[in-house]
Amino acid sequence: MPFIGAHLSISGGLEQAVLAAAEIGFDCVQLFSKNSNQWKAKPIAPSEAELFRTTLREKRISHPLIHDSYLINLGSAKSDLYEKSLAAFTEELRRAELLGVPNVVMHPGTPTGDTTDDQTESGLRRIASAIDQSLESVANVSVLLETTAGQGANLGWKFEHLARIIELSKFPDRLGVCIDTCHIHAAGYNITDQKSYENTFAEFDRIVGLERIQAFHLNDSVKGLGSRVDRHAHLGHGTLGLEPFRLLVNDTRFQEIPMYLETPKGTTEIKGETIDWDFVNLQILRKLV
């Protein structure tokens, strides 16, 4: 079975996400390195970084993954937003390096304010340039481009977008991909049955390369195939159903790739007992193996 984790809260300290992962029974963890809705963050003290790394070792939680702030938009043509995003993304990579986290996952961006004839191409060029500038500031961190749902003008919903960013980058060996099941479904890539699943990953392999996949986000989708709407649902409670997740956790090509739940937080009642939804979704995945 692949490594299974979830995106967990850092409230009370970065190590709290690791402790929560261990308590629920996960193998790995995804977290923000700071408040995701704020541009600024206080520096990580060396003692905080050491506590985080020590907690990972003691709790045997592997494959820590940092998700960058939702405010960052490296595709913007608005110079103030672009420069602010570039500085923030660079800081995300530096914080990851300090924490010993090898990968930062990011949404490529949106070409806001772009008035060129080909906003997609110019947006992808800005994204690749910003990633390159940020990577120059760190030695031991790589970037994972996340597939997006294509909501609004967001880039990254076509496999070709990801391939183009990698092609444009000076550091292609430091770029990977994070496949989000909800996002690719909303973007129009079908994985709801065996044949469609195989066809979609064959297409990804042809355009980007399966070796680029370094992580998965496991989410069902509230909206349907090709809806271009990004709304996550609990596994089996959306339009994807359970079959794509059964196929993924049993796919021998992905047994060493960490998979992180980003399903809605909260609890549910099962036989009179209050159960955390992350635990419920984890048990669903284990039963699908």
C-alpha positions as CSV (number, residue, x, y, z in Angstrom):
1,M,0.0,0.0,0.0
2,P,1.3,3.5,-0.8
3,F,2.2,6.0,2.0
4,I,-1.1,7.7,3.0
5,G,-1.3,11.0,4.8
6,A,-3.4,14.2,5.0
7,H,-3.1,18.0,5.1
8,L,-3.1,18.7,8.8
9,S,-3.2,21.9,11.0
10,I,-0.1,23.6,12.4
11,S,-2.1,25.4,15.0
12,G,0.1,25.4,18.2
13,G,3.3,24.7,16.3
14,L,4.6,23.0,13.1
15,E,5.1,19.8,15.0
16,Q,1.4,19.6,15.8
17,A,0.7,18.5,12.2
18,V,3.1,15.6,12.7
19,L,1.6,14.6,16.0
20,A,-1.9,14.6,14.6
21,A,-0.7,12.5,11.6
22,A,0.7,9.9,14.0
23,E,-2.4,9.9,16.2
24,I,-4.8,9.2,13.3
25,G,-2.5,6.5,11.9
26,F,-1.1,8.2,8.8
27,D,2.3,7.4,7.3
28,C,3.1,11.0,6.0
29,V,1.9,14.5,6.3
30,Q,1.2,17.7,4.3
31,L,1.2,21.1,6.0
32,F,1.5,24.9,5.5
33,S,4.7,26.4,6.9
34,K,2.7,29.4,8.0
35,N,-0.8,31.0,7.9
36,S,-1.8,30.3,4.3
37,N,-4.0,33.5,4.1
38,Q,-1.3,35.9,5.2
39,W,1.7,37.2,3.2
40,K,4.0,37.6,6.1
41,A,5.1,35.1,8.7
42,K,7.5,35.2,11.6
43,P,10.8,33.4,10.9
44,I,11.1,29.8,11.9
45,A,13.4,29.6,14.9
46,P,16.2,26.9,14.8
47,S,14.6,25.3,17.9
48,E,11.2,25.1,16.1
49,A,12.8,23.5,13.0
50,E,14.7,21.0,15.2
51,L,11.5,20.1,17.1
52,F,9.7,19.5,13.8
53,R,12.4,17.2,12.5
54,T,12.7,15.4,15.8
55,T,9.0,14.8,15.9
56,L,9.0,13.4,12.4
57,R,11.7,10.9,13.4
58,E,10.1,9.9,16.7
59,K,6.7,9.5,15.3
60,R,8.0,7.8,12.1
61,I,6.1,10.1,9.8
62,S,7.8,10.2,6.4
63,H,7.4,12.3,3.2
64,P,6.6,15.7,4.8
65,L,5.2,18.0,2.1
66,I,4.7,21.8,2.3
67,H,1.9,23.4,0.4
68,D,2.5,27.0,-0.5
69,S,0.2,29.9,0.4
70,Y,-3.0,30.3,-1.6
71,L,-2.3,34.0,-2.0
72,I,0.7,33.4,-4.3
73,N,0.1,33.9,-8.0
74,L,3.3,33.5,-10.1
75,G,1.3,33.7,-13.3
76,S,0.1,37.3,-12.7
77,A,1.0,40.0,-15.2
78,K,0.4,42.6,-12.5
79,S,4.0,43.6,-11.4
80,D,3.1,44.3,-7.8
81,L,1.3,41.0,-7.3
82,Y,4.0,39.1,-9.3
83,E,6.9,40.5,-7.2
84,K,5.0,39.9,-4.0
85,S,4.2,36.3,-5.0
86,L,7.8,35.7,-6.1
87,A,9.2,36.9,-2.7
88,A,6.6,34.8,-0.8
89,F,7.3,31.7,-2.9
90,T,11.0,32.0,-2.4
91,E,10.4,32.3,1.3
92,E,8.3,29.1,1.2
93,L,11.2,27.2,-0.3
94,R,13.6,28.6,2.2
95,R,11.3,27.6,5.1
96,A,11.0,24.1,3.6
97,E,14.8,23.8,3.4
98,L,15.2,24.9,7.1
99,L,12.6,22.3,8.1
100,G,14.3,19.5,6.0
101,V,11.2,19.2,3.8
102,P,12.3,18.1,0.3
103,N,9.3,19.3,-1.7
104,V,6.9,22.3,-1.9
105,V,3.7,21.8,-3.8
106,M,2.1,24.8,-5.6
107,H,-0.8,25.9,-7.8
108,P,0.9,27.2,-11.0
109,G,-1.0,30.5,-11.1
110,T,-3.4,32.7,-13.1
111,P,-2.5,35.3,-15.8
112,T,-4.3,38.1,-14.1
113,G,-3.9,41.5,-15.8
114,D,-2.4,39.9,-19.0
115,T,-3.3,41.7,-22.2
116,T,-1.2,39.7,-24.6
117,D,-2.6,37.7,-27.5
118,D,-1.6,34.4,-25.8
119,Q,-2.2,34.8,-22.1
120,T,-1.6,31.1,-21.5
121,E,1.9,31.0,-22.9
122,S,2.9,34.3,-21.3
123,G,1.5,33.2,-18.0
124,L,3.4,29.8,-18.2
125,R,6.6,31.7,-19.0
126,R,6.2,34.0,-15.9
127,I,5.5,30.9,-13.7
128,A,8.6,29.1,-15.0
129,S,10.8,32.2,-14.6
130,A,9.6,32.7,-11.0
131,I,10.1,29.1,-10.1
132,D,13.6,29.3,-11.5
133,Q,14.4,32.4,-9.5
134,S,13.1,30.8,-6.3
135,L,15.0,27.6,-6.8
136,E,18.2,29.5,-7.1
137,S,17.9,30.5,-3.5
138,V,17.8,26.9,-2.1
139,A,19.9,23.7,-2.7
140,N,17.8,20.9,-1.3
141,V,14.2,21.7,-2.2
142,S,12.2,20.8,-5.3
143,V,8.9,22.1,-6.6
144,L,5.8,20.0,-7.3
145,L,3.3,21.5,-9.8
146,E,-0.2,20.7,-8.8
147,T,-2.8,19.8,-11.4
148,T,-5.7,22.3,-11.1
149,A,-9.4,22.2,-11.8
150,G,-9.1,25.1,-14.3
151,Q,-11.5,27.2,-12.3
152,G,-11.7,30.7,-13.8
153,A,-8.5,31.4,-15.7
154,N,-6.3,29.2,-13.6
155,L,-3.4,27.5,-15.4
156,G,-2.3,23.9,-14.8
157,W,-5.6,22.2,-15.7
158,K,-4.1,20.8,-18.9
159,F,-1.3,18.3,-18.7
160,E,0.3,20.4,-21.5
161,H,0.5,23.4,-19.1
162,L,2.7,21.4,-16.7
163,A,4.9,20.0,-19.5
164,R,5.4,23.5,-20.8
165,I,6.5,24.9,-17.4
166,I,9.0,22.0,-17.1
167,E,10.3,22.6,-20.6
168,L,10.8,26.3,-19.9
169,S,12.6,25.8,-16.6
170,K,16.3,25.9,-16.1
171,F,15.9,23.3,-13.4
172,P,13.7,20.6,-15.0
173,D,15.3,17.9,-12.7
174,R,13.9,19.8,-9.7
175,L,10.3,19.9,-10.9
176,G,7.7,17.2,-10.3
177,V,4.0,16.9,-10.4
178,C,1.3,16.4,-7.7
179,I,-1.9,14.8,-9.2
180,D,-5.1,16.0,-7.5
181,T,-7.9,13.5,-8.2
182,C,-10.7,16.1,-7.7
183,H,-8.8,18.6,-9.9
184,I,-8.1,16.3,-12.9
185,H,-11.7,15.1,-12.8
186,A,-13.1,18.6,-12.8
187,A,-10.6,19.5,-15.6
188,G,-12.1,16.7,-17.8
189,Y,-9.7,13.8,-17.3
190,N,-11.8,10.7,-16.5
191,I,-10.5,8.1,-14.0
192,T,-13.8,6.7,-12.9
193,D,-13.4,3.3,-14.5
194,Q,-10.4,1.0,-15.4
195,K,-10.3,1.9,-19.1
196,S,-10.6,5.7,-18.6
197,Y,-8.1,5.5,-15.7
198,E,-5.5,3.8,-17.9
199,N,-6.2,6.2,-20.8
200,T,-5.7,9.3,-18.6
201,F,-2.4,8.1,-17.1
202,A,-1.2,7.0,-20.6
203,E,-2.0,10.5,-21.8
204,F,-0.1,12.0,-18.8
205,D,2.8,9.7,-19.5
206,R,2.9,10.8,-23.1
207,I,2.7,14.5,-22.4
208,V,4.6,14.9,-19.1
209,G,6.0,11.5,-18.0
210,L,4.8,9.3,-15.2
211,E,8.3,9.6,-13.6
212,R,7.3,13.2,-12.8
213,I,4.6,12.2,-10.4
214,Q,5.9,12.8,-6.9
215,A,2.7,13.0,-4.9
216,F,-1.1,12.6,-5.1
217,H,-3.9,14.6,-3.5
218,L,-6.8,12.2,-2.8
219,N,-10.1,14.0,-3.0
220,D,-13.5,13.1,-4.3
221,S,-15.3,15.9,-6.3
222,V,-18.6,17.6,-5.5
223,K,-18.9,18.7,-9.1
224,G,-18.9,16.5,-12.2
225,L,-16.4,15.5,-14.9
226,G,-15.2,18.6,-16.8
227,S,-17.1,21.0,-14.5
228,R,-13.9,23.2,-14.0
229,V,-15.1,23.7,-10.4
230,D,-12.7,22.9,-7.5
231,R,-14.8,21.5,-4.6
232,H,-13.5,18.6,-2.6
233,A,-15.6,15.8,-1.1
234,H,-15.0,12.8,1.2
235,L,-14.0,9.6,-0.6
236,G,-17.1,8.0,-2.1
237,H,-19.3,10.9,-1.4
238,G,-18.8,12.8,-4.7
239,T,-19.0,12.3,-8.4
240,L,-15.8,10.3,-8.6
241,G,-17.0,7.4,-6.3
242,L,-14.6,4.9,-4.8
243,E,-13.3,3.2,-8.0
244,P,-10.5,5.7,-8.8
245,F,-9.1,5.4,-5.3
246,R,-9.2,1.6,-5.5
247,L,-7.3,1.8,-8.8
248,L,-4.7,4.2,-7.4
249,V,-3.9,2.4,-4.1
250,N,-3.5,-0.9,-6.0
251,D,-1.5,0.6,-8.9
252,T,2.0,-1.0,-8.7
253,R,3.4,2.1,-10.5
254,F,2.5,4.3,-7.6
255,Q,3.3,2.2,-4.5
256,E,6.2,4.4,-3.5
257,I,4.4,7.7,-4.1
258,P,2.9,9.5,-1.1
259,M,-0.8,10.3,-1.2
260,Y,-2.4,13.0,0.9
261,L,-6.0,13.5,1.7
262,E,-7.4,17.1,1.4
263,T,-10.9,16.1,2.2
264,P,-13.2,18.4,4.3
265,K,-12.3,18.5,8.0
266,G,-14.7,17.6,10.8
267,T,-16.3,14.6,12.5
268,T,-19.1,12.2,11.8
269,E,-21.2,9.9,13.9
270,I,-20.8,6.2,13.3
271,K,-22.7,3.8,15.5
272,G,-23.1,6.4,18.2
273,E,-19.4,7.3,18.2
274,T,-17.9,10.5,17.0
275,I,-15.2,9.8,14.4
276,D,-12.7,12.2,12.7
277,W,-13.3,12.3,8.9
278,D,-9.6,11.9,8.2
279,F,-9.7,8.6,10.1
280,V,-12.8,7.5,8.2
281,N,-11.2,8.3,4.8
282,L,-8.0,6.5,5.8
283,Q,-9.9,3.4,6.7
284,I,-11.7,3.5,3.3
285,L,-8.4,3.6,1.5
286,R,-7.0,0.7,3.5
287,K,-10.1,-1.4,2.8
288,L,-9.7,-0.7,-0.9
289,V,-6.3,-2.3,-1.0
